């Protein structure tokens, strides 16, 4: 699918400034780069851009520059603009908002007002996107449709690249991993980059062993901060400078595609730290305090104002007659809508994005935009295949208030299921949330039973035990931290047993399971619980014996969740509640009438079942001799089917389904 503005930038330097009357023509400041300490930007020329025949579009043919540009040369450039927006009147040296590569070495600064240079190669009379080393990565090869998991068989791995290792002398060393470090989690022959000295990264393939079939990176677009997780997006069209190049990301995505693993990315569109804050603020951004009467200043599902969290809120209720970046025609557009659809086109076309997670959708504040963005994403997905399946692509919204009308109204495909986390964490402590204990378990196991949030299908729901929102009391705290810390804070001594119970419930529940990186081996927080932006993933811990046992337990259930048909639908029957033990021993069955069932038997109490046997009533097809217990990978003798004892805080998962 064509996107006019992105095609034009192959032929010319292009700057789109919608609806802003320019008193001075923008200037192209072009130079070359010399590495060193300090690095040097060598100016080549400063040339005025020309107003094209299309309103709002400024262009410059690189072949018109005098003296002529050198063929096959990498150039660094800025735009110098005079911003007429009410908030920022003045002249600024800014990064190209459409830059595919930026380089911070030119300024050696991450200050909000200091812009990195954009990077481009001039070759054969055209402009070619390239990495800072000059490599020109081709678009990611798109996998066959058969290689993409169906939405109801997806298991997401949510990965920040903020990782930790212990220093030799005390303390914790925290650093951002790279795309190559992520690749090392899948490929045992890749030793990693910054974490090549950690055996579990250099010599293992943790995520290949775990078996999740979606990698969801926290925002992979460029953000300036070094010690955060990418939610301060500054350059929407370029992979994060600190994580690696476009070539590195392409290599990672193509490798996991070869493993039938999809690539999802996180996108932040409530606020930005982008160059348009200096180029055309009033067209793209707003200050809600200065526009209290503007509906665009307020969140959806709330009377509260939108929050920029240190960035500039995107302005979505803004009509401008001018150049349409997608069609190339002069029409009435919403500038911010077009900008975000532009980088959507870039990421899906060049990096093979197979699904999206949209951050804080209430704070975006505009359902019409969200619906249009989702539809654009689906159009790009469908353009890949002659007959695209509707069951193999998702646009997911994150909003902890769970605004279900985003699903029922067709605005998004799925939502984070925040109530699941609260219910699961309660039941593994033997507690209930709102309802009695039995109904807390029922609604945890099957989200379609939740009358407050009546989802109709598991593919509409993303469940999680833990997410990257692990911060302290300001965001809920205490119940939000990593599972290990949650259990420790609640006085649980046997973390291994309780963690396995949590994962047995989680990976067999109706809905799409999302594992936050490190939870599969019960990682714990290395830094004080104050911010999701700083707590890293410590893969060194996976080598500890008990954590390895948890990891293997989780991996066995991930494999079942991906492949067993009974876990792909919504059918759930509760077959046993032991009233004699306060309802704290329950069993439920997953799967439809014609499917091999999965039966979960869970003991949410401090007491083992008495004797050598524990009879579970209503067990399906009890007389079969091919039942097995999944987490221990053992066959169950026919006389023990539905009759095995349970230890305290233990869950067992049974089925007679076998992989073909």
VEXVEXPA-101559 format. One record per residue: x, y, z of N, C-alpha, C in turn. Coordinates in pm, whole numbers, plus 50000, padded with zeros to 5 digits. Example, Ala and Ser with C-alpha at 12.3 -4.5 7.8 and 13.67 -1.06 7.14 Angstrom:
513194943150780512304955050780513204967050780;512854977550708513674989450714512905000350787;
This chain:
500844988150000500005000050000500885012450000;500535021849914501355033949898501035044150008;502055051450049501895062750140502705074050078;502025084050022502635093849934503835100849998;503715105050121504795112750184506065104450197;505905091650228507075082950242507715079950108;506915079450003507475077549870508225089949822;507685101649852508315114249810509705115949871;509875110949996511155113350062512265104650003;511925095649913512975088449840513605096949731;512845106849686513305115449577513825128949625;513275133749736513585147249782513655147949933;514345158149982514205161850123512805167950138;512045163250235510645167250247510365171250391;509675182350408509205186650540507735190550527;506895183550599505445186150597505085194850716;504545206750689504135216050795502685220050769;501735212150815500325214950784499815227550853;499035235150779498265246150834499055257450895;500335257950872501165268350934501725277550828;501385290150836501905300050742503355302950777;504255299650685505685301450710506135315350665;506635322950760507175336250725508535334950658;509215323950685510505321250622510515306850574;511105304650457511215291050407512095282850500;511695270350531512585261650611513895259450537;514955257350614516275255150557516715240750582;517395235150484518085222350502519515225450544;519925220250659521305221650707521955207950690;522835206950592523375194050550524865193350580;525315181650623526725179950651527125165350652;528365163050689528875149450706529315147850850;529635135750886529935132651026531305126351035;532045130651134533355124651162533365119851306;533525106651324533565101251458534825105851530;534725106551660535865110751740535395115051876;536295120651952535945125552084536445139952100;535595149952074534165148352043533955145351894;532745140351863532365138451724532175152051658;532325152251524532285164951452531245164351341;530385174451337529465176451225530095186551131;530435182151010531065190850912530015196250816;529665209250828528635214850740529055214350593;528115211050507528325211050363527605222650298;526335224650339525565235750283524335238350367;523785250150351522495253950407521655259250292;520545252650261519755255650142518285256850178;517605266250117516175268050142515375257050073;514365251850143513395243050081512385251450004;511735245449908510755252449825509355247649858;508425257049862507025253349880506525246549753;506075234149766505645226549649504285231449603;503805225549494502485229149444501385223549533;501775215249630500825210049728500965218149856;499865223549901499865231950020500485224450138;501295231150215501895226050340503125217250319;503545214950196504655205950171505865213750121;506985212150189508245218650152509225207950105;509885210349992510715200049930512015205949877;512985196949860514245200849797514815188749725;515025190249595515645179749515517145179449546;517675168249595519105167949630520005170249510;519495167849388520305169949269520435184749233;519645193349299519725207749272520725214849363;521285207649459522195213949556523535216649490;524075228449516525385232449465526315235649582;527545230449584528115220949487527405207449496;527465199449390526715186849385527105177449499;526125170149546526385160049650527205148649591;527995142549676528855131549633528065118449631;528205111249523527465098649510527915088549616;526945080849663527195070049758527815075049888;527315086549933527845092850053526745093850159;527125091450285526185092750396526205107250444;525025113250449524895127150495524075127750623;524405137850702523655141050824522955154350800;521765155950852521045168450823520045172050932;519715184850932518665190551015517775199250927;516625203050982515835213950925515875225651023;516085237450966515985249651047514655256251012;513825257951112512475262951086512165274851177;511235283051131510655293551214509255289251249;509045285851375507755280651418506835292251452;505665292351390504685302951416503625298651516;503785286751576502835282351678502875291651798;501745293151863501665302551974502575298752090;502865285752103503655281252219505145282752199;505615283052076507055281552052507615291351950;507075303351939507525312651838509045314451847;509725311251735511165312351733511745303751624;513075303551615513775295551515514445283751583;514295272051518514785259751580515495251051477;516505243951524517175233851445516595220351489;515865213751399515095201951439515455189751355;515175178151411515325165551339514175164051240;514435157751128513385154251034512365145351107;511085149551117510095141251187509905127551123;510305125850996510175113050927511475105350922;512485109550997513795103050991513685088251021;514335080150938514395065650960515595061851047;516585070751057517765068551141518185081951200;518495081951329519055093851393520355089951462;521185099951489522485097451553522725108051659;522755103751784522925113051895524375117351914;525315111251844526715114651864527035128851818;526215134151728526475147751678526395157951790;525435156451880525255166051990525725160452123;525795146952132526145140352257525275145352372;523975146952342523055152152443521705145152429;521055142952544519685137652544518715148052600;519145160352603518275171052649517065172252557;515915174852615514665175452540514745185152422;515415196452442515445206752338516595205052239;517465195152259518595192952169518265181252078;518325183651948517855173751852519035165951791;518865152751774519895145051703519785147251552;520845144551482520845145851337520145133951273;519475136451161518935125651079520025120850983;519925108250940520955102050858520325096950729;521005099450615520515095050485521705092650392;521535083950295522575081850194522095087750060;522985095049993522715099849858523405090349760;522585083849678523135074049584522305074049457;522995075249344522355074749212521205084749200;521435096549257520475107449242519285106749335;519255096749425518115095349516518605094849661;517635095549753517925094849895517515081149947;518455074250013518215060550056518355059650208;517305055050277517445052950422518555042950450;519355045850552520465036850586520755037750734;521465027850785521945028150923523155037550930;523625040351050524755049551063526035043651004;526065030250987527235024150922527065023150771;525945028350720525715028450577524925016750524;524645006750606523874995250558522444999450525;521914993950418520554997050375519694984450386;519064982350501518324969750520517054969450436;516804958450367515544957050295514414954350393;513174955650350512044952350438512114937850485;511564935350602511514921850657510694912850564;511174900750545510414890950468509174886950548;508014888050487506774885050556506584869950562;506224864450678506034849950688504774845650613;504714832850580503484827650523502384828750627;501154829450579500044830950673499914818750765;500244807050715500174794950796501144795250914;502214803150900503224803851007502804813151120;501724820651102501284830251202500304823351297;500514824151428499564817751520498204824451516;497154816551529495814822251545495754829851676;494884839951680494784848251800494434840151924;493624829551907493234821652023494294811252063;495434811451993496564802752030497814810752065;497644823752080498774832652105499174832252253;500494832052277501054834552410502094845552392;501854857052451502684868852432503794869252537;504984873052494506084875852585506354890752580;506044897752688506214912352694507614915452745;508434921352660509854922852689510314937352689;510734942352804511514954752804512964951252775;513724960652730515154957752706516024962952819;515404966952929516184971153045516524958853127;517804954953127518254942653189519304945653295;519574935853379520514938053490521474926353503;522614929353558523544919153605524124924453736;524604915453818525214919853942526664923853919;527034935053976528444939053971529264929754058;530544928754025531444920254103531514925054247;531524938054265531604943654399530294951054429;529314943554477528074949454526527254956654420;526004959154454525144967054368524624959454247;523834966454168523224960754048523554969653930;524024963853824524314971353702523134969953608;522544981153571521374981253483521764987753352;521364981353244521704986753113520634982353014;520454990152909519534986052803520184975252719;519454964552698519914954652603519774960052462;520214952552367520094956352227519194946252156;518874949152030518124939451951518924926451937;520244927451938521084915451931520984907552061;520904914252174520694907252301519344900152302;518334906452245517024899852234517134887552146;517844888852034518044877451946518704865952020;519644869152109520334858652183519394850752273;518254856552311517274849252390516574838452309;516624839652176516004829852087517014820552021;518254825052007519254817851928520484815052013;520744802452041521874798852128523224801652062;523234803951931524514806851865524824821751864;523874829951906524104844351919524464847152065;525624852952088526094854652226525584867452289;524944875952212524494888552267525524899452249;525174911052298526014922852279526474927952415;525644935652479526014941252610525934930852722;525234919752696525044909652800525664896352760;526704896952682527324884752632528024876752741;528244882752858528914875552966527934868553059;526644869253032525654862153112525384848753044;525694837553110525584824453044524194821652987;523164825753060521804822753013521464830152886;522224840452852522034847452726523044842652621;524284840652663525334837152566525254822652520;524744813652606524854799352574523504792052571;522434798952604521114792852602520224800652506;519034795252484518014802352407516744802052491;516694810452591515644809852693514254810552631;514074819752538512724821552484512374810752383;513354805052317513064793452234512614781852322;513254780152438512884769452530511524772152594;511224784652622509934787952683508794785352587;508974789152460508004785552358506904795452329;506954807452385505934817352351505994820452201;504854823852143504814825651997504544840051953;504594849452046504594863752012505634870752097;506504878452033507414887352104506834901352096;506504906952211506024920852216507084929352284;507734937652206508724946752261508034959152314;508414963552434507984976652477508474986652373;507924998852368508115007452250509525006852192;509605002552066510895000751999511285012951918;510375022551902510715034951834511625043351924;512375052351864513435059451937512885068652045;513475067452163513195076352275514535081352329;514555093552377515825099452421516355093852553;515505091452654516055087152784516815074052774;517875073052852518705060952851518255050552953;517545054853059517275045953171515785042753184;515055043453074513635040653077513285030052974;511985027752957511545016452875510885020852745;511175032752697510735036552564509435044052554;508835048152667507535054652662507615069752641;508805074752616508975089052583509395089952436;508535085252346508895084252205509195097852146;510335098752079510745111352017510765110451865;511185099151813511325097551668510605084751627;509395086451579508455075451563508805066151447;509605070851354509885062851233511175054851243;511945056751350513245050251359513325041051480;513935029351468514185021051586515045028551686;514875025051813515575032051919517085031351900;517705042851901519145044051877519955035351973;519505034452099520275027252200520095012152191;519105007552115518864993152103519534987251980;519874995451884520514990351764519934996451639;520344991451527519994997151397518764990351339;518284995951228517204989551153517614975651108;518884974251070519384961051028519324951051142;519674955451263519624946551380518204942051408;517264951451400515864947951424515344938651315;515704941551191515284932951081515794918651100;517034917351142517604904051164516854896651274;516534903651382515784897651491514414892851444;513684901551374512314898151333512324886551234;513234886751139513264875751043513634862551110;514484863151213514834850751283513624845051355;512894853351428511754847951502510624844051407;510494851051293509524846651194509824832351150;511104829151139511494815651102511134805251207;510834809851328510394801051436508884801451454;508174807551359506714809151366506294817651486;507104827751513506834837151623506534850851561;505434856951602505064870051551505724881151631;505864892751567506454904451631505374914951653;505114918151779504214929051816505074940451869;504574952551853505264963851915504274972751987;504794979852084504034988952168504135002952108;503025010252104503015023552042502415033552141;503085044852156502645055352248502095067052166;500795069452174500195079852092499345089652172;499425089052304498765099352383499615111952386;500925109952392501855121252401503145117652329;503935127752296505195125452228506235135752269;507475132952230508605142152251509235145152115;508415146052014508815146151874509125160351825;509755161451707510105174651653508915183751624;507725178051601506585186751571506215195651689;506725192551806506525201751918507195215151895;508175215551801508865227951767508515232851627;507975223951545507715227651406506325233451387;505315226751442503925231351424503115226651544;503425232251659502815227751784501295228051776;500725239151729499265240651733498535231151639;499225225351544498615215651455498695201551513;499725198651588499965184951633499815182851783;500005193151861500045191452007499185201652077;498905198952206498125208552284498545208052429;498265219252497498425220452642497025221152700;496545210652766495155210652812494845221752911;495835225852988495585236553084495315249853014;495865251452894495645263752818494375263052734;493795250852720492605249152638491575240852715;491185245952829490295238452917488915236252855;488515244352758487205242652694487265233552572;488455228752538488625220152421488355205652461;487395198952398487135184852432488365175952416;489295180152331490515172552307491425172152430;491145180552528491975181252648491605170552751;490555162852724490035153852825490115139252782;490285130752882490335116452858488955110952821;488955099452757487715092052740487395084952872;486125082352895485685075053015486135081953143;486335094853137486805101853256486555116653237;486335123553347486215138053341487565144753360;488585136753378489905142253403490595146753275;491495156253291492285160753177493295150053137;493645150253011494705141452964496035145553027;496925135953040498205138153107499335135253010;500205145052991501325143452899502515136352958;502535133753089503625126653154504995131853109;505125144953103506395151053065506555153552916;505635148152834505685150352690504595160052647;504355160752517503335169652462502185161152411;501005164152460499835156552419499555158552271;499215147552203498845148552062497455154652049;497325163551951496045170351924495295162351817;494145156851853493405148451760492165155151701;491575164751772490445172051715490995184451647;491455182751526492065193651451491865190951303;491095199351236490865197851092491685208351018;492395203850916493205212850835493025209150689;492735218950607492635216550463494015218050401;494515207250342495845207950284496285194350233;497575192650226498175180550172497865168550260;497395157850196497135145250265498345136050245;499095133150350500325125250334500105111250276;498915105750291498705092350238498345092450090;497345100450053496885100349914497665109749825;498295120049884498995130049804498085140749749;496805140649788495835150349739495625161349841;494955172049798494595182849889493175180349939;493075177350067491785174250129491785179350272;490665176850341490565180350482491095168650564;492085171150648492725160350724492865164150872;493155154050953493615155951091495115153451090;495945163551109497395161451095497955150151182;497565149551310498125139151398497705125251352;496475123851300496045110951249496975106351136;497245115651045498075112250929499505108850971;500035116351067501395113551113501495099551171;500575095851257500635082751320500375071451220;499535073751123499335063551021500585062150934;501365072850924502625072150850503625062750915;503825064251046504805055351110504235041251125;502915039851132502325026451127502705019550996;502605026950886502965021550755504435017450753;505285025650808506735022650813506985009750891;506425008351010506744996951095506144984051041;504944984850987504344972550935504974968450802;505334978250719505904975050589507364970850597;508154977350681509594974950685510024964950792;509264964050902509684955551013508724943951041;507754941950954506914930050964506074929151089;505684940551146504874940351267503594932351242;503324922851332502164914151316501074916551419;501204926951498500204930451598500664942651674;499724949751736500044962351801499414962951938;500144968852030499614972152163499644987252176;498494993452196498385007952204498355012152350;499285020652387499455024552526498375034452569;497795031952687496945041552758495905048052668;494985040052616494065044952514493115055552567;492755055152696491915065952750492595079452740;493925079452758494665091952755494875097052613;494705088152514494685092852374493465101752355;492345097452412491185106152422490345107352297;490535098952195489765100552072489505086952009;488285082052027487935068851974487885068751822;487505079951761487445080451614488835078151555;489845084551615491205082251568491615067651589;491325062251707491715048551735491115038851635;489845040951603489195031951507489855033051370;490145045251327490775047251197492185041051195;492915042451305494255036551315494175021351308;493215015651382493065001051377492724996551237;491825003651170491444999751034492615001050937;493455011250956494645012550871495605000850893;495754996751019496614985351050496084972650984;494784970650992494194958850930494334959150778;494224970950718494394971950573495804968050533;496794972550612498174968850583498394953850601;497814948250705497934933750725497304926150607;496114930350566495414923050459496134924550325;496884935350308497614937150183498744926950167;499104919950274500204910150269499784897050205;498504893850215498054880450176496844881450083;496784872949983495634872949891494314870749964;494344862350066493144859550143493534859550290;493514871250350494024872850486493004868050589;493454859950683492584854950789492344865750893;491094867050938490774876651043491194871651180;491694859451188492054853451316493544854051344;494304862151266495764861951280496374875851294;495584885451339496114898851359495304905551468;495964914051549495314920451662495804934751681;494874943551717495224956751769494664957251911;495574957852009495224956552150495344970152218;494384973452301494434985752378494744983052524;495554991652583495834990752727495135002152797;494194998652883493535008552968492985000953088;493465004253206493184996253324491734997153369;490995007053321489575007953354488724998953266;489334992353169488704982453080487424988153015;487544998352930486375004052861485884994752751;484934986152784484534975452694483904980552565;483394992952566482784998152442483824999752331;485104999752366486124999552261486074986552180;485624975852244485484963052176484114962152109;483074964752184481724963252130481454973052015;482114984652019481934994351912482864992451794;483744982351802484644979451691485854988451682;486134996051789487285005151785488594997551792;488664987251876489864979051892489454964351890;490454955651881490184941251879490214934952017;491044940152106491234933952237491674944552337;491494941252465491894950052574492674942152679;493564948952748494164943252867493054940652969;493124929053035492114924953132492654926953273;492624939153320493164942553451492494934653564;491164932353561490554924653671491144910653688;491634904753579492224891353589493384891353688;494254901153676495414901753764494994902153910;493994910553942493534911554079492944898654131;492154892054046491524879454090492554868454109;493474866954014494454856354026495334858354148;495764870554171496634873054286495874870954417;494564873254415493784870654536493664855654563;493334847754459493044833654485494294825854524;495474830054477496684822754518497084826354661;496344835754723496464838354866495264832754942;494334826154868493124820854931492094831454960;492144842754889491234853854912490294855454792;489284863654810488354866454701488324881454674;487794885054557487664899054517486194901654486;485534909554570484134912954545483194901354568;483234891354481482384879654493482904870454605;482184859254624482744849154712483924842354643;484594833354713485814827654659485534819754531;484474811754532484184803454415484004811954291;483264822954303483034831354184484234839754148;485114842354242486384848654206487184839354116;487214826454148487914816754065487214815253930;485894814353931485154812553806485424824053708;485354836253757485564847653668487024849053626;487944844453712489344844253672489564834253559;488954822553572489174811953473488444814753342;487344822053347486544824653228486024838853230;486694847553156486344861853157484944864553102;484364855353026483024857652971481954856753079;482314852553201481374851953312481324864853391;482194874353357482304886753434481224896553387;480184898153467479064906853427479454921553425;480484925253500480944939253499481704942553371;482394932553317483154934253193482814922353102;481634922553041481144910552969481794908452832;483034904052833483674899952709482934887852654;482924886752523482224875652460483154865252400;484464868252398485404858752338486784860952399;487514849852416488834850752477489834858552395;489624859452262490554867052179490394882152196;489394886352275489214900552305489984904752431;490664895452494491164897352630492644893652637;493444902352697494834899052728494954898052880;495244885852927495424883353070496894884053108;497164887553232498544887953280498574886453430;499624879753478499904879253622500584892053664;501504896553580502304908553604502474915553471;502544928653472502864936253352504024945553385;504404953753287505494963253314505054974153412;503764975153443503294984753542503524979153683;504784978453723505144972553853505434983153958;505054995753931505485006254021504735006254153;505095015654240504645015654379503245020954399;503005026454516501645029354560500915039154470;501635047654399500975057354313500195050954200;500525038754165499845031954054499185019054101;498885018454228498255006354280499184998854373;500464998054333501494992454418501114979454486;501934974154568501714962854656501154950654583;500054952554513499474941454437499994941054293;500844950254253501274951454114502714946754090;503474945354195504894942454178505094928554118;506324925354086506614912054034506034901454127;505684889954069505024879454145505854875254266;507154873754249508014870054362507844880054476;507934892954445507844903254548506444903754609;505424901854526504044901454576503884890354680;504374878554647504234867454741505064869754867;506284874654848507154877354963506534887955053;505974898454994505354909055072504134904055150;503514893255101502354887655169502724875955260;504004874455289504444864455386504454850255334;504434848355203504474834955146505914829855149;506114818155209507464812555221507814804255098;506874795655055507144786754942506714793554813;507544802354762507214809854642507064800654522;507904790454513507844781354398506474774954384;505954769654493504664762754489503544772354446;503534784254506502464793954478502594799454336;503824801154287504004806054150503494795854048;503754782954074503264772653984501734772353983;501114774054098499654774854104499154786454021;499824797954031499414809753955499494807053805;500594801153759500754798653616499804787953565;499474778053647498504767953604497144774353579;496734783453665495464790653644495544799953524;496644806953514496834817253412496864811453271;497634800953250497844795753115496724786453069;495754783753154494584776053112493314784453110;493404797253146492224805853151491794810253012;490524813852998490024819652875490694833352855;491234835752738491914848352710493314845952659;493924856552608495294855952555496264858352669;497114848652703498064850752813499274858952769;499674868252855500864876352831501804874852949;503014869952923504024867853027504974879753026;505054886553139506024897353151507404891353172;508374895953096509714890053094510284888153234;510744876153260511334872753388510394865453482;509084867153463508144860353550508174845353531;508614840853413508654826453387509664819153474;510564826553540511464820153636511454827753769;510364835053794510174842253921511294852253949;511604860353851512554871153874512004880253984;512884887754047512464896954151513034910754124;512484920554192512844934354162514224937454221;515104942754137516464945954179516574959854239;515634968554206515684982354252514454985254335;514464995654417513294999054498512055000754410;510914996354461509694996654383509145010754378;509615018254280509155032054266508735035254124;509195027554028508905031153889509055019253798;508095017753707508205007353606509355010153510;509835022453509510845026253412512235021253448;512465016953571513845013853611514064999353650;513024992053690513244978253734513574969353615;514724962653618515174955053502514754940353507;515134932853405514994918453402516374912553428;516454903353524517754897553558517764882953516;518264880253395518254866653342519254857453409;520174862953488521104854453562520374845253659;519234849653709518524841953812517934828853758;517734828153629517094816253573517884803553606;519184804653631520034793053657519804786953794;519164794053888518924788554021517964776754010;518234766154088517504753554072515994755254079;515504761854183514054762654198513434771354091;514164781454045513644789953939513624782453806;514614773653786514604765253666513404755953668;513044750753786511854742253795510584750053760;510494762253806509344770553769509324772853618;510484776053562510584778253418510094766053340;510544754253377510144742153306508644739553320;508114742253437506674740953460505904750253366;506344762753359505674772553272505794768453126;506984764053085507184760152944506254748852904;506034739252994505134728152961503714733152936;503284743053013501934748452997501834757952878;502924764952847502924773252726502694764552604;503374753252599503204744152485501774739152476;501184735652589499794731152591498874742352545;499104754452597498224765852565498254769052416;499404767952354499524771152211498844760852122;498884748352163498564737552070497274729952099;496854729452223495684721452257494404728752219;493564723052132492334729752089491404733652204;491374725752310490454728552420490724741952487;491974746652480492314759452543492164771252448;491764768552323491644779252226490274785652221;489304779552286487944785052284487544790952417;486234792252437485704798252560485034788152652;484834775752603484074765852679484754762452810;484034764452920484544761653053483404756053138;483644744653199482674738853291483334736853427;482654741353532483164739453667482544726653722;483384716753746482884703353773482994699453920;483684707454001483894703154139484234715254226;483484716954334483814726554438483634719554572;484714718454647484694711054773484204720154885;482904719654912482324728155015482844724455153;483244711755169483744707455301485064714155337;485714719655241486984726655266486854741455232;485684746755257485434761055235485464765055089;485244755355002485264758354858486644761254805;487684757754880489044761354841489714750754753;489024739654725489494730154624488454729954514;488924733054394488004733954280488604726854159;487724722454070488164716553943487284722053833;487894724753719487124729453604487694723453477;486834722953377487154716353250487114726653139;488144726553056488194735152938487984726552814;487264731952716487084725052590485634722352558;485334721652427483984719452380483654704652369;482454702052319481914688452318482754678652238;483304683152128484054674052041485564674952058;486004681152168487424682952190487894674652309;489134670352303489744664052419489864674452529;489254672052646489214682552748490554684452818;490694696152881491754698852976491084701153111;491514693953213490934695153346491984700853441;491604711353511492484717653609491904714753747;492704709353836492314706853974493244714954062;492684723654145493514733054220493124733254367;494134733354450493964734254595494454747954640;493494756754676493834770354717493844771254870;494494761654934494504761555080495844756855134;496004758255267497254754355333497324739555364;496254731955335496204717955375496254708555256;497044697755269497014687055170495674679855181;495264673455073494084664955083494454652655165;493554647855250493884636555339493924623355263;494764614355306494814600955249495544600455117;495464588655055496184586254931495404590454808;494104592954823493264596054708492364608054740;492024615254632491054626054646490124625254525;488874622654548487914620254440487334633354389;487464635654257486874647454192485624642954118;484514648154162483234644454101483114650253961;482254644253882481924649153746483124649053651;484094640553678485264639853590484834634653452;485244641353345484804636853212485564624153167;484834614753110485444602853050486474596553144;486014593753263486894588753369487514575153335;486844567553251487294553953225488404552853120;488794563753061489874563252963491194559653031;492074553352955493374549353011494534557352954;494204569052888495274576852825495374590952880;494844593053001495004606253064496464608153106;496914620753103498254624053151498204637253228;499154639053317499284651653390500384659653321;500044671553272500904678853179502154684153246;502044690253362503174697453420504284688153465;503934675453494504944665453530505234655853416;504524657653306504704649353186504654634553220;503584630553288503464616553328502074611353292;502014598753261500744592053236500064588853369;498744589153368497964586553488497304572853475;497604563453563496954550353558495434551953566;494704543453498493254544953487492574545453623;493094538053722492464537953854492694550953932;493604559053884493884571753952493264583853880;492604581553770492014592853695490944599553779;491084612453802490134619953884490164615954028;491244609954072491284604454207492644606354273;493434615954223494784618054277494754628354390;495614626554489495674636354598496304649454551;496064659954629496634673154603497394677854725;498534683654704499234690254812498684704354828;499064710754937498594724454961499114733754851;498284743054812498624753054711499184746554584;498514736154539498964728854421497854728454317;498254729354192497334727054081497924716453990;497044707753940497444697753841496604699853717;497204697153602496544699553473496544686453396;495364681753360495214668653297494584669853158;494964660853071494304659652940494684646152880;493894641452786494334630052706494664634252564;494614647252539495024652552409496524650152389;496904646652271498314644752236498634652752110;499834658452107500274665151986500474654951875;500034658551756500194649551641501614650851586;
